[in-house]
Amino acid sequence: MPHLLVRGVKAEQMAVISQPLTEELAAICQCGTDNFTIECLQTTGVFDGKIVDSYPFVEVAWFERGQETQDQFAQAVTKHVLSLGVPEVEVAFFAYQKESYYINGKHF
């Protein structure tokens, strides 16, 4: 179920690493690869009166899995994104609350 929202990295680049990335993340989270969603957001950066490339940033929305798992997850995402030749990437986590999450209108 972890959702990765990626900006500042092209969809074509993310497609190259999507399979090995989800396989590693599934092992870390002890779940199937079909639990992951990766979406690349088309963004436009603006700075100092100019249009610039968006900064590479990955937001991970998930149910809390503990600090050790989160650290391993962040390291895996970072490793795979950097392997694309991206010079730097940041990863941030947002934890869903089970009581606030619904699937097809039903409480999770």
Backbone as a chain_set.jsonl record, in Angstrom:
{"seq": "MPHLLVRGVKAEQMAVISQPLTEELAAICQCGTDNFTIECLQTTGVFDGKIVDSYPFVEVAWFERGQETQDQFAQAVTKHVLSLGVPEVEVAFFAYQKESYYINGKHF", "coords": {"N": [[0.786, -1.187, 0.0], [2.093, 1.2, 0.271], [2.379, 4.435, -1.099], [4.196, 6.081, -3.498], [5.007, 9.254, -4.354], [6.453, 11.003, -6.81], [8.528, 13.666, -7.709], [10.387, 15.795, -9.899], [11.88, 13.878, -11.118], [11.976, 12.186, -14.099], [9.248, 10.348, -15.554], [9.968, 8.33, -17.345], [12.51, 7.712, -16.445], [11.965, 6.748, -13.858], [10.513, 4.504, -14.541], [12.489, 2.767, -15.401], [13.727, 1.915, -13.03], [11.626, 0.926, -11.581], [10.763, -1.807, -11.257], [12.994, -3.256, -9.927], [13.116, -1.594, -7.698], [10.536, -1.776, -6.449], [10.597, -4.487, -5.839], [12.668, -4.619, -3.936], [11.614, -2.911, -1.973], [9.301, -4.319, -1.282], [10.412, -6.57, -0.068], [11.57, -5.346, 2.155], [9.283, -4.347, 3.463], [7.888, -6.652, 3.823], [5.788, -7.601, 2.13], [3.695, -7.989, -0.82], [4.749, -7.078, -4.173], [2.705, -5.907, -5.528], [1.473, -4.214, -3.799], [2.408, -1.661, -3.962], [2.362, 1.701, -5.17], [3.549, 3.822, -7.597], [3.831, 7.063, -8.554], [4.525, 9.575, -10.876], [4.818, 12.926, -10.682], [4.036, 15.677, -12.704], [5.671, 18.549, -12.574], [6.45, 22.055, -12.281], [9.165, 23.933, -11.606], [9.852, 27.038, -10.029], [11.964, 29.755, -9.627], [13.57, 32.639, -8.517], [12.474, 34.317, -10.475], [12.53, 32.725, -12.719], [11.837, 29.773, -14.702], [12.624, 26.637, -13.51], [14.206, 23.374, -13.169], [12.368, 20.951, -11.336], [13.045, 20.018, -7.965], [14.437, 16.878, -7.092], [12.34, 14.795, -5.365], [10.771, 12.57, -3.171], [7.754, 11.59, -1.927], [6.429, 9.554, 0.528], [3.598, 7.899, 1.282], [2.094, 6.038, 3.732], [1.223, 3.302, 5.996], [2.407, 3.46, 9.262], [5.464, 1.809, 9.97], [7.535, 1.547, 11.707], [10.756, 2.785, 12.837], [13.143, 1.507, 11.978], [12.368, 0.053, 9.667], [11.453, 2.188, 8.154], [13.842, 3.639, 7.802], [15.345, 1.778, 6.257], [13.701, 1.644, 4.001], [13.823, 4.302, 3.046], [16.555, 4.409, 2.428], [16.689, 2.513, 0.375], [15.022, 3.65, -1.618], [16.458, 6.013, -2.093], [18.935, 4.972, -3.015], [18.173, 3.705, -5.445], [17.072, 5.839, -6.942], [19.284, 7.578, -7.095], [20.889, 5.972, -8.661], [20.1, 6.546, -11.19], [21.548, 8.647, -12.02], [20.779, 10.966, -10.933], [21.684, 13.727, -9.014], [21.019, 14.232, -6.338], [18.549, 13.503, -3.867], [15.564, 13.791, -1.981], [13.621, 12.258, 0.599], [10.468, 11.911, 2.059], [8.199, 10.967, 4.63], [4.764, 10.238, 5.148], [2.4, 9.323, 7.406], [-0.455, 7.339, 7.266], [-3.446, 7.173, 9.19], [-5.059, 4.411, 10.529], [-7.75, 4.572, 11.282], [-8.634, 6.598, 9.696], [-8.622, 5.846, 7.082], [-10.032, 4.577, 4.144], [-11.407, 2.045, 2.022], [-13.119, 1.824, -0.858], [-15.225, 3.107, 0.462], [-15.376, 1.767, 2.833], [-14.266, 1.319, 6.128], [-10.854, 0.815, 6.871]], "CA": [[0.0, 0.0, 0.0], [2.808, 2.474, 0.214], [2.261, 5.249, -2.303], [5.342, 6.949, -3.72], [4.746, 10.379, -5.248], [7.797, 11.424, -7.214], [8.637, 14.846, -8.565], [11.771, 16.139, -10.219], [12.484, 12.742, -11.804], [11.086, 11.865, -15.216], [8.555, 9.062, -15.507], [10.763, 7.359, -18.099], [13.601, 7.292, -15.571], [11.405, 5.935, -12.784], [10.11, 3.218, -15.119], [13.69, 1.92, -15.473], [14.031, 1.35, -11.712], [10.399, 0.576, -10.859], [10.697, -3.22, -10.866], [13.906, -3.601, -8.828], [12.773, -0.798, -6.519], [9.392, -2.363, -5.741], [11.012, -5.787, -5.29], [13.422, -4.374, -2.702], [10.702, -2.347, -0.978], [8.421, -5.402, -0.833], [11.186, -7.375, 0.882], [11.712, -4.557, 3.381], [7.968, -4.232, 4.111], [7.336, -7.998, 3.938], [4.497, -7.636, 1.438], [3.838, -8.209, -2.25], [5.078, -5.902, -4.993], [1.457, -5.29, -5.991], [1.006, -3.273, -2.783], [3.044, -0.357, -4.163], [1.967, 2.603, -6.238], [4.538, 4.872, -7.874], [3.293, 8.052, -9.477], [5.433, 10.674, -11.179], [4.072, 14.167, -10.823], [4.577, 16.669, -13.628], [5.73, 19.812, -11.847], [7.283, 23.112, -12.845], [9.823, 24.704, -10.569], [10.019, 28.468, -10.276], [12.9, 30.348, -8.672], [14.267, 33.863, -8.911], [11.9, 34.848, -11.707], [12.782, 31.824, -13.839], [11.377, 28.389, -14.612], [13.776, 25.766, -13.253], [13.852, 21.98, -12.937], [11.894, 20.632, -9.989], [14.005, 19.294, -7.136], [14.063, 15.476, -6.91], [11.717, 14.622, -4.054], [9.851, 11.435, -3.123], [6.885, 11.546, -0.753], [5.938, 8.204, 0.764], [2.421, 7.846, 2.142], [1.959, 4.643, 4.134], [0.932, 3.052, 7.399], [3.652, 3.424, 10.028], [6.069, 0.482, 10.078], [8.671, 1.597, 12.62], [11.902, 3.561, 12.386], [14.113, 0.674, 11.249], [11.812, -0.196, 8.34], [11.438, 3.475, 7.444], [15.224, 3.933, 7.412], [15.701, 0.883, 5.156], [12.889, 2.053, 2.865], [14.409, 5.55, 2.54], [17.85, 4.09, 1.831], [16.443, 1.818, -0.896], [14.525, 4.641, -2.582], [17.588, 6.896, -2.412], [19.901, 4.209, -3.827], [17.651, 3.478, -6.797], [16.946, 7.122, -7.646], [20.638, 8.049, -7.399], [21.454, 5.133, -9.731], [19.692, 7.14, -12.462], [22.399, 9.799, -12.294], [20.237, 12.128, -10.223], [22.742, 14.05, -8.061], [20.548, 14.353, -4.958], [17.111, 13.262, -3.735], [15.053, 13.782, -0.611], [12.49, 11.36, 0.815], [9.699, 12.272, 3.248], [7.141, 10.005, 4.924], [3.499, 10.676, 5.729], [1.742, 8.117, 7.904], [-1.909, 7.282, 7.336], [-4.029, 6.622, 10.403], [-5.995, 3.366, 10.118], [-9.139, 5.007, 11.477], [-8.94, 7.629, 8.704], [-8.368, 5.289, 5.757], [-11.181, 3.818, 3.659], [-11.329, 1.414, 0.72], [-14.48, 1.73, -1.382], [-16.168, 3.595, 1.452], [-15.366, 0.942, 4.039], [-13.137, 1.566, 7.031], [-9.781, -0.151, 6.687]], "C": [[0.827, 1.249, 0.0], [2.656, 3.147, -1.15], [3.492, 6.134, -2.38], [4.946, 8.001, -4.749], [6.084, 11.028, -5.543], [7.705, 12.691, -8.049], [10.115, 15.135, -8.787], [12.546, 15.001, -10.85], [11.498, 12.336, -12.895], [10.481, 10.473, -15.078], [9.348, 7.977, -16.229], [11.935, 6.844, -17.259], [13.079, 6.369, -14.469], [10.98, 4.562, -13.293], [11.288, 2.249, -15.154], [13.952, 1.221, -14.136], [12.808, 0.796, -10.994], [10.355, -0.888, -10.414], [11.693, -3.564, -9.761], [13.605, -2.817, -7.547], [11.627, -1.445, -5.756], [9.732, -3.741, -5.172], [11.773, -5.598, -3.975], [12.513, -3.83, -1.607], [9.753, -3.409, -0.429], [9.14, -6.295, 0.177], [11.327, -6.645, 2.214], [10.397, -4.531, 4.163], [7.285, -5.574, 4.33], [5.911, -8.062, 3.386], [4.755, -7.871, -0.044], [4.158, -6.932, -3.001], [3.827, -5.19, -5.482], [0.857, -4.334, -4.967], [1.504, -1.85, -3.026], [2.457, 0.4, -5.343], [3.059, 3.648, -6.377], [3.917, 5.802, -8.901], [4.292, 9.186, -9.64], [4.606, 11.916, -11.469], [4.785, 15.096, -11.795], [4.524, 18.027, -12.923], [6.64, 20.797, -12.582], [7.858, 23.913, -11.693], [9.975, 26.16, -10.987], [10.943, 29.013, -9.197], [13.525, 31.587, -9.289], [13.794, 34.39, -10.269], [12.08, 33.963, -12.925], [12.117, 30.468, -13.608], [12.623, 27.512, -14.518], [13.282, 24.323, -13.113], [13.358, 21.807, -11.502], [12.948, 19.81, -9.261], [13.544, 17.846, -6.967], [13.59, 15.21, -5.476], [10.717, 13.482, -4.139], [9.076, 11.505, -1.817], [6.327, 10.134, -0.65], [4.77, 8.301, 1.738], [2.16, 6.374, 2.449], [1.449, 4.536, 5.55], [2.27, 2.862, 8.104], [4.156, 1.987, 10.184], [7.304, 0.475, 10.988], [9.885, 2.263, 11.983], [12.884, 2.74, 11.561], [13.633, 0.408, 9.82], [11.809, 1.085, 7.516], [12.836, 3.844, 6.966], [15.65, 3.076, 6.219], [14.967, 1.283, 3.873], [13.492, 3.302, 2.224], [15.75, 5.287, 1.853], [17.671, 3.405, 0.48], [15.968, 2.792, -1.962], [15.674, 5.532, -3.034], [18.573, 6.203, -3.334], [19.419, 4.071, -5.269], [17.526, 4.776, -7.585], [18.328, 7.663, -8.012], [21.281, 7.24, -8.526], [21.086, 5.651, -11.12], [20.585, 8.306, -12.871], [21.859, 11.086, -11.696], [21.234, 12.464, -9.115], [22.314, 14.045, -6.595], [19.046, 14.097, -4.942], [16.743, 13.302, -2.253], [13.821, 12.898, -0.564], [11.8, 11.794, 2.101], [8.539, 11.292, 3.399], [5.938, 10.695, 5.556], [2.75, 9.418, 6.139], [0.229, 8.292, 7.913], [-2.314, 6.725, 8.696], [-5.086, 5.606, 9.975], [-7.445, 3.81, 10.243], [-9.569, 6.069, 10.467], [-8.786, 7.136, 7.263], [-9.526, 4.382, 5.355], [-10.878, 3.227, 2.291], [-12.768, 1.198, 0.262], [-15.53, 2.085, -0.331], [-16.211, 2.799, 2.746], [-14.09, 1.199, 4.827], [-12.128, 0.448, 6.905], [-9.503, -0.87, 7.995]], "O": [[0.276, 2.318, -0.263], [2.787, 2.515, -2.198], [3.8, 6.858, -1.433], [4.592, 7.671, -5.88], [6.759, 11.536, -4.648], [6.905, 12.778, -8.98], [10.97, 14.771, -7.98], [13.745, 15.133, -11.096], [10.309, 12.165, -12.625], [11.109, 9.55, -14.56], [9.395, 6.834, -15.775], [12.304, 5.674, -17.356], [13.68, 5.334, -14.183], [11.073, 3.572, -12.568], [11.11, 1.046, -14.959], [14.358, 0.058, -14.116], [12.939, 0.247, -9.9], [9.942, -1.17, -9.289], [11.286, -4.117, -8.739], [13.816, -3.32, -6.444], [11.727, -1.644, -4.545], [9.205, -4.121, -4.126], [11.547, -6.333, -3.014], [12.62, -4.232, -0.449], [9.435, -3.4, 0.76], [8.543, -6.726, 1.164], [11.215, -7.257, 3.277], [10.398, -4.676, 5.385], [6.224, -5.637, 4.951], [4.975, -8.502, 4.054], [5.906, -7.944, -0.473], [3.874, -5.834, -2.524], [3.874, -4.005, -5.813], [-0.166, -3.706, -5.24], [1.056, -0.923, -2.352], [2.106, -0.182, -6.369], [3.45, 4.284, -5.399], [3.526, 5.374, -9.987], [4.837, 9.694, -8.659], [3.795, 11.938, -12.396], [6.0, 15.278, -11.713], [3.444, 18.578, -12.706], [7.482, 20.409, -13.392], [7.121, 24.5, -10.901], [10.2, 26.464, -12.159], [10.739, 28.77, -8.008], [13.954, 31.575, -10.443], [14.589, 34.843, -11.093], [11.813, 34.393, -14.047], [11.868, 30.068, -12.47], [13.546, 27.623, -15.325], [12.084, 24.083, -12.958], [13.869, 22.437, -10.576], [13.655, 19.007, -9.87], [12.361, 17.612, -6.72], [14.339, 15.379, -4.513], [9.909, 13.426, -5.065], [9.661, 11.483, -0.735], [5.814, 9.586, -1.627], [4.935, 8.731, 2.879], [2.023, 5.56, 1.536], [1.262, 5.543, 6.231], [3.158, 2.18, 7.592], [3.389, 1.073, 10.487], [8.036, -0.514, 11.025], [10.025, 2.301, 10.76], [13.401, 3.222, 10.554], [14.41, 0.527, 8.872], [12.124, 1.069, 6.326], [12.999, 4.314, 5.84], [16.251, 3.587, 5.274], [15.548, 1.26, 2.789], [13.654, 3.36, 1.005], [16.044, 5.879, 0.814], [18.417, 3.682, -0.459], [16.46, 2.763, -3.091], [15.841, 5.776, -4.229], [19.001, 6.784, -4.332], [20.184, 4.3, -6.205], [17.842, 4.809, -8.774], [18.522, 8.154, -9.124], [22.121, 7.759, -9.262], [21.688, 5.245, -12.114], [20.404, 8.886, -13.941], [22.407, 12.165, -11.921], [21.602, 11.579, -8.343], [23.148, 13.873, -5.706], [18.347, 14.435, -5.898], [17.523, 12.894, -1.393], [13.074, 12.792, -1.536], [12.458, 12.021, 3.116], [7.968, 10.841, 2.406], [6.073, 11.602, 6.378], [2.495, 8.546, 5.309], [-0.303, 9.246, 8.481], [-1.605, 5.903, 9.277], [-5.929, 5.92, 9.135], [-8.277, 3.464, 9.404], [-10.751, 6.403, 10.392], [-8.818, 7.937, 6.329], [-9.951, 3.524, 6.129], [-10.171, 3.839, 1.49], [-13.538, 0.485, 0.906], [-16.582, 1.451, -0.245], [-16.986, 3.113, 3.649], [-12.995, 1.283, 4.272], [-12.493, -0.726, 6.839], [-8.625, -1.731, 8.052]]}, "num_chains": 1, "name": "protein.A"}
